[in-house]
């Protein structure tokens, strides 16, 4: 199978190579595909939990329990700063 990368994709691969994390383009693409496969497996394995959290969030918004728009960026920054285990679906 031959794949043609768009210029912006080629730029990402070049940046990855320049970072020193990968020896060649194949290694960078292999890592990206492995992450995609892993993420897809996780999503499939956790689909019902993710769907439940989405339904819960929609219900909270319907009750007016959402985060005000002006506070959203700060809230998301706090979530990103938390350890990964605290953000796990479950």
C-alpha positions in Angstrom: 0.0 0.0 0.0 1.4 3.4 -1.0 0.4 6.4 1.1 0.9 10.0 0.1 1.2 12.5 2.9 -0.2 16.0 2.7 2.4 18.8 3.2 1.2 19.5 6.7 1.6 15.8 7.6 5.1 15.7 6.1 5.9 18.7 8.3 4.8 16.9 11.4 7.0 13.9 10.5 10.0 16.2 9.9 9.4 17.9 13.3 9.3 14.5 15.0 12.5 13.5 13.3 14.2 16.8 14.3 13.1 16.3 17.9 15.3 13.2 18.0 12.6 10.9 19.2 12.6 8.8 16.0 15.4 7.5 13.8 13.4 7.7 10.6 10.0 8.5 9.1 8.9 4.9 9.3 9.5 4.8 13.0 7.5 8.0 13.5 4.6 6.7 11.5 4.7 3.3 13.2 4.4 5.0 16.6 1.5 7.2 15.4 -0.4 4.1 14.0 0.3 2.2 17.2 -1.2 5.1 19.3 -4.2 5.3 17.0 -4.7 1.5 17.3 -4.4 1.7 21.1 -6.7 4.7 21.3 -9.3 2.9 19.2 -9.1 -0.2 21.3 -9.6 1.8 24.5 -12.6 3.7 23.0 -14.2 0.4 21.9 -13.6 -1.2 25.3 -14.9 1.8 27.2 -17.8 2.8 24.9 -20.6 2.3 27.4 -18.7 4.3 30.1 -18.0 7.1 27.7 -21.6 7.2 26.5 -22.8 7.2 30.1 -20.5 10.2 30.9 -21.7 12.1 27.9 -25.4 11.4 28.9 -24.6 12.6 32.4 -23.0 15.8 31.1 -25.9 16.5 28.9 -28.3 16.0 31.8 -26.2 18.3 33.9 -26.2 21.0 31.2 -30.0 20.6 30.9 -30.3 21.3 34.6 -28.1 24.4 34.3 -25.1 22.8 36.1 -22.6 23.6 33.3 -19.5 25.7 33.6 -20.0 29.3 32.6 -18.2 30.0 29.3 -15.9 32.6 30.9 -14.6 29.9 33.3 -14.2 27.1 30.8 -10.6 27.7 29.8 -9.4 27.8 33.4 -11.4 24.7 34.2 -9.9 22.8 31.3 -6.4 23.9 32.3 -7.0 22.5 35.8 -8.2 19.2 34.4 -5.1 19.0 32.1 -2.8 19.6 35.1 -4.4 16.7 37.1 -2.7 13.2 37.0 -4.0 11.0 34.1 -5.6 8.6 36.5 -7.9 11.3 37.8 -9.2 11.9 34.3 -9.9 8.3 33.5 -13.4 7.3 32.5 -15.0 4.8 34.9 
